């Protein structure tokens, strides 16, 4: 496209007029095609929305009819005189009598509910027994699954009692959570998710032609648990559109039924759910999960739940889109053929110089700044090629100068960071030697002075940023000897050194600030049993040097402060390592207050193995 625009821009007036005509023709065809497509798309979409809404509404009426029949069964059972006769004479303390009553009540339940293919099970629950558990209303589900004890504390019981005799519909819930059966939580079983209808039996019924009353102190609760087929049987294949989803939610947005059972009991992310519930039924274009969807909905008059069908509009419009794309491609093909035929000859006149320039640009983009043009062609091309050659020459020079500057800056920064190490411990050591000379024998003083002497020699003998680990370790051992004397044996130092790493290159003084921090802070006020462990080992493609103590430890906030640039010791070591080796390497601190601290220094595996 760039070639085309450049060719037209540099061409004669005749060529520009011809190109403009072709372009206007193509744009006119596209605009007309798009307008016609938008009009047809809107018409088809409105028809499809009406059809989807009709399906959802009919399905919801079928569900309401099922719920209405079930509600009539509940009313029939709650007015059954035989049930009240059995229950009113029952003595809960007599287990034999309770089991006998269970068989009779099961027979009564079967009389009302056995013919319903939508029920999973039916029970009558009290605080002391679950009646009807010997079998469900449908014999193919011989389930004794509701726990005998603890029903009174469940949400089912609470809602039933608030209903005071009215039927309450409980949205789909997790059985293990509802009945507090934790061992079932990770399992997969056929009654993992249920939705129920509960009714608290009040104790009034018709005896003959008269209303009778039964005084029941422990009012039982009728529980109806439903099978998935109540919804799936209605929804199945009702909307045969790819990508569509048909589901049911309660007034809080929790999913009651869904093709994906893993979503049951979860809250659906549906905008303006309250408006849909108030409107009761209709169809809208809504944004669901970041995409515009057709949403048809209908609210149940029995349960108050909302049935929804969510359909991607592109699936409804697939045939229309394919037809218009076919027409558009034909039109574009004709225009393209005309355009190529008319512009081919003209583009050849000016395309060759641009090809040469593009190859040079590609070489430059890949970092080959030595690329140069042979300055040929018209005056304009010669000027352009000369400027390009000058530009490449300047870029090459600037890169070289910038690289050398960065090297010098890094070397200066490393030297500056090396000089930042705080030498105050040297002065403290000399003061300590003075005190020991007054209190103790010459052997200890000699040992301290020798260690200090070796350390001073190591500090001044070289300015190199990298040293052999054996030399830096010797310096560290001298420092540890001095600090151990200062702490009067309250801290024991252990070494676990991989001898194969002694000749590896390491940053100078990279462990001493960490050991100093352990002595000064971790063992502050320590009287005995302090342990400081210094170790090194190879781990994968890295070398790890680790300082561990069993001292006071520190909070996470303090760990972060130690690596900030405002601190000299550990921050200095971390920044030097980052400058020398790059971002992946440096210090890591792990500490728990009261349990000690571990500082790990990670360096790259590559080592040149310095010679003595």
BAPABA-453519 format. One line per 2 residues: number of its first residue (from 0); their letters; for each residue x, y, z of C-alpha. Coordinates in steps of 0.5 Angstrom, whole numbers, plus 500, padded with zeros to 3 digits. Example, Ala and Ser with C-alpha at 12.3 -4.5 7.8 and 13.67 -1.06 7.14 Angstrom:
REM residues 2
0 = AS = 525:491:516; 527:498:514
This chain:
REM residues 612
0 = XX = 500:500:500; 506:505:502
2 = XX = 509:503:495; 502:505:492
4 = XX = 501:512:495; 508:514:494
6 = XX = 507:512:486; 501:516:486
8 = XX = 504:522:490; 510:522:485
10 = XX = 506:521:479; 503:526:473
12 = XX = 496:529:474; 493:524:469
14 = XX = 495:518:474; 493:522:480
16 = XX = 486:523:477; 485:516:474
18 = XX = 487:513:481; 482:518:485
20 = XX = 477:515:480; 478:508:482
22 = XX = 479:510:489; 472:513:489
24 = XX = 469:508:486; 471:503:491
26 = XX = 469:507:497; 462:508:494
28 = XX = 461:501:493; 463:499:500
30 = XX = 459:505:503; 453:502:499
32 = XX = 454:495:501; 455:497:508
34 = XX = 449:501:509; 445:495:506
36 = XX = 448:490:510; 446:494:516
38 = XX = 439:495:514; 438:487:513
40 = XX = 442:485:519; 438:490:524
42 = XX = 431:486:521; 434:479:521
44 = XX = 436:481:528; 429:483:531
46 = XX = 426:477:528; 431:473:531
48 = XX = 430:476:538; 422:475:538
50 = XX = 423:468:536; 428:467:542
52 = XX = 424:471:547; 418:466:545
54 = XX = 422:460:546; 424:462:553
56 = XX = 417:464:555; 414:458:553
58 = XX = 419:454:556; 418:458:563
60 = XX = 411:457:562; 412:449:562
62 = XX = 416:450:568; 411:454:572
64 = XX = 406:448:570; 411:443:573
66 = XX = 412:447:579; 404:449:580
68 = XX = 403:441:580; 408:440:585
70 = XX = 405:445:589; 398:442:589
72 = XX = 401:436:591; 404:439:597
74 = XX = 397:442:599; 394:435:598
76 = XX = 399:432:603; 399:438:608
78 = XX = 391:437:608; 392:429:609
80 = XX = 388:427:615; 392:420:616
82 = XX = 399:424:616; 396:428:622
84 = XX = 393:422:625; 400:418:625
86 = XX = 404:424:627; 399:427:633
88 = XX = 400:420:636; 407:419:635
90 = XX = 412:419:641; 419:421:639
92 = XX = 422:417:645; 420:411:643
94 = XX = 424:408:637; 420:403:635
96 = XX = 414:407:634; 418:412:630
98 = XX = 421:407:625; 413:404:624
100 = XX = 411:411:623; 417:412:618
102 = XX = 414:407:614; 407:409:614
104 = XX = 409:416:613; 413:414:607
106 = XX = 407:411:604; 403:417:605
108 = XX = 409:421:601; 408:416:595
110 = XX = 401:417:595; 402:424:593
112 = XX = 409:424:590; 411:418:587
114 = XX = 408:419:580; 413:426:579
116 = XX = 419:424:575; 422:431:577
118 = XX = 423:429:584; 429:426:587
120 = XX = 427:425:594; 421:427:599
122 = XX = 422:427:606; 419:430:612
124 = XX = 424:433:617; 424:434:625
126 = XX = 429:435:630; 429:428:632
128 = XX = 428:424:625; 428:424:618
130 = XX = 421:421:615; 421:418:609
132 = XX = 429:416:608; 428:409:607
134 = XX = 427:410:600; 425:416:596
136 = XX = 419:418:593; 422:415:586
138 = XX = 424:408:587; 430:408:582
140 = XX = 433:413:587; 434:409:594
142 = XX = 438:415:597; 438:416:605
144 = XX = 442:422:604; 440:427:609
146 = XX = 443:427:616; 438:425:621
148 = XX = 441:430:626; 443:437:625
150 = XX = 437:439:620; 434:444:625
152 = XX = 440:448:624; 440:448:616
154 = XX = 438:454:612; 433:450:609
156 = XX = 430:449:616; 430:457:617
158 = XX = 427:459:611; 421:454:612
160 = XX = 420:456:619; 420:463:616
162 = XX = 415:461:611; 410:459:616
164 = XX = 406:454:612; 407:457:605
166 = XX = 412:453:600; 419:456:599
168 = XX = 423:455:593; 430:454:595
170 = XX = 435:455:589; 441:450:588
172 = XX = 445:449:593; 452:445:595
174 = XX = 449:439:599; 456:438:603
176 = XX = 455:445:605; 448:446:607
178 = XX = 448:439:611; 455:441:614
180 = XX = 458:434:611; 466:436:610
182 = XX = 468:429:607; 463:430:601
184 = XX = 466:436:599; 471:434:594
186 = XX = 467:428:592; 463:428:586
188 = XX = 456:425:587; 449:425:583
190 = XX = 446:429:589; 452:434:590
192 = XX = 447:440:587; 440:440:589
194 = XX = 434:445:589; 429:444:594
196 = XX = 422:446:596; 420:447:603
198 = XX = 414:447:607; 413:447:615
200 = XX = 407:443:616; 402:448:621
202 = XX = 397:442:624; 391:444:620
204 = XX = 387:440:616; 380:437:613
206 = XX = 377:432:617; 371:430:613
208 = XX = 368:436:612; 370:440:618
210 = XX = 377:443:619; 381:440:624
212 = XX = 387:442:628; 393:438:631
214 = XX = 397:441:636; 404:439:634
216 = XX = 410:442:638; 415:440:634
218 = XX = 412:442:627; 415:438:621
220 = XX = 418:440:615; 416:437:608
222 = XX = 422:437:604; 422:436:596
224 = XX = 429:435:592; 429:436:585
226 = XX = 432:432:579; 436:436:574
228 = XX = 432:433:569; 426:438:571
230 = XX = 430:444:567; 435:440:563
232 = XX = 429:436:560; 425:443:558
234 = XX = 432:446:556; 435:441:551
236 = XX = 435:443:544; 430:448:545
238 = XX = 435:454:542; 439:450:537
240 = XX = 444:456:536; 452:455:537
242 = XX = 455:459:543; 448:460:546
244 = XX = 447:459:554; 440:457:557
246 = XX = 440:458:565; 436:460:571
248 = XX = 438:465:576; 434:467:583
250 = XX = 433:474:585; 440:474:588
252 = XX = 443:472:581; 445:465:584
254 = XX = 445:460:578; 440:455:579
256 = XX = 441:451:573; 446:451:568
258 = XX = 449:446:562; 456:447:566
260 = XX = 454:444:573; 461:447:576
262 = XX = 457:454:575; 451:452:580
264 = XX = 451:456:586; 455:461:584
266 = XX = 453:468:582; 452:470:575
268 = XX = 456:477:572; 449:479:569
270 = XX = 448:487:569; 442:490:571
272 = XX = 439:484:574; 434:488:578
274 = XX = 431:491:572; 430:484:569
276 = XX = 427:482:575; 422:488:575
278 = XX = 421:487:568; 419:480:569
280 = XX = 420:478:561; 423:481:555
282 = XX = 429:481:550; 435:486:550
284 = XX = 442:487:547; 446:487:553
286 = XX = 454:486:555; 456:480:558
288 = XX = 463:478:560; 465:484:555
290 = XX = 461:482:549; 454:484:546
292 = XX = 449:479:547; 442:477:546
294 = XX = 439:476:552; 432:473:552
296 = XX = 429:473:559; 422:471:563
298 = XX = 421:470:570; 417:465:574
300 = XX = 411:466:577; 411:461:582
302 = XX = 419:461:584; 420:468:582
304 = XX = 427:465:579; 429:468:572
306 = XX = 430:464:566; 435:467:561
308 = XX = 437:465:554; 444:468:552
310 = XX = 446:468:545; 451:471:541
312 = XX = 448:476:535; 453:473:530
314 = XX = 451:466:531; 444:469:529
316 = XX = 446:473:523; 451:468:520
318 = XX = 447:466:514; 446:474:513
320 = XX = 454:476:514; 456:470:509
322 = XX = 452:472:504; 454:480:504
324 = XX = 461:478:505; 460:474:498
326 = XX = 457:480:495; 463:484:498
328 = XX = 468:480:496; 466:480:488
330 = XX = 465:487:488; 472:488:491
332 = XX = 475:483:487; 472:487:480
334 = XX = 475:494:483; 482:491:485
336 = XX = 483:488:478; 481:494:475
338 = XX = 486:498:479; 492:493:478
340 = XX = 491:493:471; 491:501:471
342 = XX = 496:502:476; 501:496:474
344 = XX = 505:500:468; 505:506:472
346 = XX = 508:503:479; 514:500:475
348 = XX = 516:507:473; 518:509:480
350 = XX = 518:502:484; 525:500:483
352 = XX = 528:505:487; 524:504:492
354 = XX = 526:497:492; 533:498:493
356 = XX = 531:503:499; 527:498:502
358 = XX = 533:493:502; 537:498:505
360 = XX = 532:500:511; 532:493:512
362 = XX = 539:492:513; 539:498:517
364 = XX = 534:496:522; 537:489:523
366 = XX = 543:493:526; 548:493:520
368 = XX = 549:500:520; 555:500:515
370 = XX = 550:499:509; 551:505:504
372 = XX = 547:507:497; 550:508:491
374 = XX = 548:514:489; 544:514:482
376 = XX = 538:516:479; 534:522:479
378 = XX = 536:528:483; 531:527:488
380 = XX = 533:520:489; 541:522:490
382 = XX = 539:527:495; 535:522:499
384 = XX = 541:516:498; 546:521:501
386 = XX = 542:523:507; 541:516:508
388 = XX = 549:514:508; 550:520:512
390 = XX = 545:518:517; 548:511:518
392 = XX = 555:514:519; 553:518:524
394 = XX = 549:513:528; 555:508:527
396 = XX = 559:513:530; 554:515:536
398 = XX = 553:508:538; 561:507:538
400 = XX = 561:513:543; 555:511:547
402 = XX = 558:504:548; 565:507:550
404 = XX = 561:512:555; 557:506:558
406 = XX = 563:502:560; 567:508:563
408 = XX = 561:510:567; 560:503:570
410 = XX = 567:502:572; 567:509:575
412 = XX = 560:507:579; 563:500:581
414 = XX = 569:504:584; 565:509:587
416 = XX = 561:503:590; 567:499:593
418 = XX = 569:506:596; 563:506:600
420 = XX = 564:500:605; 563:503:612
422 = XX = 570:502:615; 568:504:622
424 = XX = 569:497:625; 576:497:624
426 = XX = 576:503:629; 572:499:634
428 = XX = 577:493:633; 583:498:635
430 = XX = 579:500:641; 578:493:643
432 = XX = 585:491:642; 587:497:647
434 = XX = 582:494:652; 584:487:651
436 = XX = 591:489:652; 589:491:659
438 = XX = 585:485:661; 588:479:658
440 = XX = 594:475:655; 598:477:649
442 = XX = 596:471:645; 589:473:644
444 = XX = 592:480:643; 597:477:638
446 = XX = 591:473:634; 587:479:633
448 = XX = 592:484:631; 595:479:626
450 = XX = 588:478:623; 587:485:623
452 = XX = 594:486:619; 592:481:614
454 = XX = 585:484:613; 588:491:612
456 = XX = 593:488:607; 588:485:603
458 = XX = 584:492:603; 589:496:600
460 = XX = 593:491:595; 589:491:589
462 = XX = 583:495:586; 580:490:582
464 = XX = 573:489:583; 573:482:582
466 = XX = 578:477:586; 579:470:588
468 = XX = 574:467:593; 579:464:597
470 = XX = 582:471:598; 576:474:600
472 = XX = 574:468:604; 581:469:608
474 = XX = 579:476:609; 572:474:612
476 = XX = 575:469:616; 580:474:619
478 = XX = 574:479:620; 570:473:624
480 = XX = 576:472:628; 576:479:631
482 = XX = 568:479:632; 568:472:635
484 = XX = 573:475:640; 569:481:641
486 = XX = 562:477:643; 567:473:648
488 = XX = 565:466:645; 557:467:645
490 = XX = 557:466:637; 559:460:634
492 = XX = 561:460:627; 561:454:622
494 = XX = 564:454:615; 561:449:609
496 = XX = 565:451:603; 566:447:596
498 = XX = 573:447:595; 572:447:588
500 = XX = 569:454:588; 575:457:591
502 = XX = 578:460:585; 572:463:582
504 = XX = 571:470:581; 567:474:586
506 = XX = 566:481:588; 571:484:593
508 = XX = 568:484:600; 561:481:598
510 = XX = 560:477:604; 563:481:609
512 = XX = 558:487:610; 553:481:611
514 = XX = 557:477:616; 558:484:620
516 = XX = 550:485:619; 549:478:623
518 = XX = 554:480:628; 552:487:630
520 = XX = 544:486:629; 542:479:629
522 = XX = 546:477:636; 545:484:639
524 = XX = 545:483:647; 546:475:645
526 = XX = 549:471:651; 550:464:648
528 = XX = 548:459:643; 549:464:637
530 = XX = 550:460:631; 553:463:624
532 = XX = 553:459:618; 557:461:612
534 = XX = 557:456:606; 557:456:598
536 = XX = 555:451:593; 553:451:586
538 = XX = 545:450:584; 543:449:577
540 = XX = 546:455:573; 548:459:579
542 = XX = 553:460:585; 550:461:591
544 = XX = 553:464:597; 549:463:604
546 = XX = 550:467:611; 545:464:616
548 = XX = 544:465:623; 539:463:629
550 = XX = 539:471:631; 533:475:633
552 = XX = 530:476:625; 527:481:623
554 = XX = 520:484:620; 519:484:612
556 = XX = 519:491:612; 526:491:615
558 = XX = 528:486:610; 526:491:604
560 = XX = 529:497:607; 536:493:607
562 = XX = 536:493:600; 534:500:599
564 = XX = 539:505:596; 539:509:602
566 = XX = 543:504:606; 550:502:605
568 = XX = 552:495:607; 547:490:604
570 = XX = 545:495:599; 552:496:596
572 = XX = 553:489:595; 547:488:592
574 = XX = 548:494:587; 555:492:585
576 = XX = 553:485:583; 547:488:579
578 = XX = 552:492:575; 557:486:574
580 = XX = 552:481:572; 546:484:571
582 = XX = 539:484:574; 537:476:575
584 = XX = 543:476:580; 544:479:587
586 = XX = 541:478:594; 535:475:597
588 = XX = 533:476:605; 529:471:608
590 = XX = 528:472:616; 522:470:621
592 = XX = 522:475:628; 525:470:633
594 = XX = 528:465:629; 534:468:625
596 = XX = 536:470:618; 538:467:612
598 = XX = 542:472:606; 543:468:600
600 = XX = 548:471:594; 547:469:587
602 = XX = 552:469:582; 552:467:575
604 = XX = 555:460:574; 560:462:569
606 = XX = 567:463:572; 574:464:569
608 = XX = 578:461:575; 583:466:576
610 = XX = 590:464:577; 595:466:583
